[in-house]
Each structure stands twice: as C-alpha cells, then as structure tokens.
Amino acid sequence: MKNLLILIVAIALFLHFYPQPELTEWYEEQKTWVLSEFSDATDTKVRLNPSKIYRDLESKFAQFNENEQGYIKEITASRANVKEFFQKYCADKQVSSPVLHQSNQKVVCDAISPYQSLF
C-alpha cells in the first residue's frame, strides 16, 4: 500500500512539472464526462419539458407553414435545443431565424419566455 501511494505521488509530481498535452486533453475529457454523468444522476427533474412548449404552440399552428412546423418540432425535441434557440434568437431581438417568419419567431419566443427560468 505504501509503494502504491509513493507511485501515485511520483506520477503526480512528474505530471505537474512535465505536463503532457495528450494526457491533459484526456483528463479534461474524462472530467467533463464524469461531471455530466454526475449532473444527470443528481438531476431533480424540475426542469423544462420541451413538449410543453410544443403543446402550447400547437393551437397556433394555423399561422405556421409546414417548414416552420417541422422546425418547431426540432426546436422542442430537447431542452438543449430550446435553450439554444432562445439564447440565439429570442434573447437578442436583432437576430432573425432563417426558417421562421419574423412574426412567427416572436410567437415562439413568447411561448418559451415563461419557461426561461427552467432551462
């Protein structure tokens, strides 16, 4: 056990004074993966359900064309997509979506806005 501890300390000292880019990259990847897994495991699930936004917008689908309806389905496929869309097109009012008409984009942004704190 003592030898194992000495080996771990020796490796830590070596890596501290002689950093290895490949090893550092691998370490960062593993750290990101572990943190995301831990986050998923401890998630309280008190978050936005993207299908709720889709259901809210379904009543207004008469004003959307088929292309826009498909795009809304893509947006509401996951929380990450909703968050990305909101940050990209709703938070900055100057940027317009390449798929949605400007008035329809406002409708989608207005539907997402009440759930902004649940991202």
DAUR-V925473 format. One record per residue. N is the residue number from 0. RES is the residue in three letters. PSI is psi as a letter, one per 30 degrees, with the letter a starting at -180 (999 if undefined). BURIAL is 1 if it has 16 or more other ideal C-beta (glycine too) atoms within 10 Angstrom, else 0. Layout:
n;res;psi;burial
N;RES;PSI;BURIAL
N;RES;PSI;BURIAL
This chain:
n;res;psi;burial
0;MET;e;0
1;LYS;e;0
2;ASN;e;0
3;LEU;e;0
4;LEU;e;0
5;ILE;e;0
6;LEU;e;0
7;ILE;e;0
8;VAL;e;0
9;ALA;e;0
10;ILE;e;0
11;ALA;e;0
12;LEU;e;0
13;PHE;e;0
14;LEU;f;0
15;HIS;e;0
16;PHE;f;0
17;TYR;i;0
18;PRO;k;0
19;GLN;j;0
20;PRO;e;0
21;GLU;e;0
22;LEU;e;0
23;THR;e;0
24;GLU;e;0
25;TRP;e;0
26;TYR;e;0
27;GLU;e;0
28;GLU;e;0
29;GLN;e;0
30;LYS;e;0
31;THR;e;0
32;TRP;e;0
33;VAL;e;0
34;LEU;e;0
35;SER;e;0
36;GLU;e;0
37;PHE;e;0
38;SER;e;0
39;ASP;e;0
40;ALA;e;0
41;THR;g;0
42;ASP;k;0
43;THR;f;0
44;LYS;g;0
45;VAL;i;0
46;ARG;l;0
47;LEU;k;1
48;ASN;j;0
49;PRO;f;1
50;SER;f;0
51;LYS;e;0
52;ILE;e;1
53;TYR;e;1
54;ARG;e;0
55;ASP;e;1
56;LEU;f;1
57;GLU;e;0
58;SER;f;0
59;LYS;g;0
60;PHE;f;0
61;ALA;e;0
62;GLN;f;0
63;PHE;k;1
64;ASN;l;0
65;GLU;e;0
66;ASN;e;0
67;GLU;e;1
68;GLN;e;0
69;GLY;e;0
70;TYR;e;1
71;ILE;e;1
72;LYS;e;0
73;GLU;e;0
74;ILE;e;1
75;THR;g;1
76;ALA;f;0
77;SER;l;0
78;ARG;e;1
79;ALA;e;0
80;ASN;e;0
81;VAL;e;1
82;LYS;e;1
83;GLU;e;0
84;PHE;e;1
85;PHE;e;1
86;GLN;e;0
87;LYS;e;0
88;TYR;f;1
89;CYS;e;1
90;ALA;e;0
91;ASP;j;0
92;LYS;f;0
93;GLN;f;0
94;VAL;k;0
95;SER;k;0
96;SER;k;1
97;PRO;f;0
98;VAL;e;0
99;LEU;k;1
100;HIS;l;0
101;GLN;e;0
102;SER;e;0
103;ASN;e;1
104;GLN;e;1
105;LYS;e;0
106;VAL;e;1
107;VAL;e;1
108;CYS;e;1
109;ASP;e;0
110;ALA;e;1
111;ILE;e;1
112;SER;e;0
113;PRO;f;0
114;TYR;g;1
115;GLN;e;0
116;SER;f;0
117;LEU;g;0
118;PHE;999;0
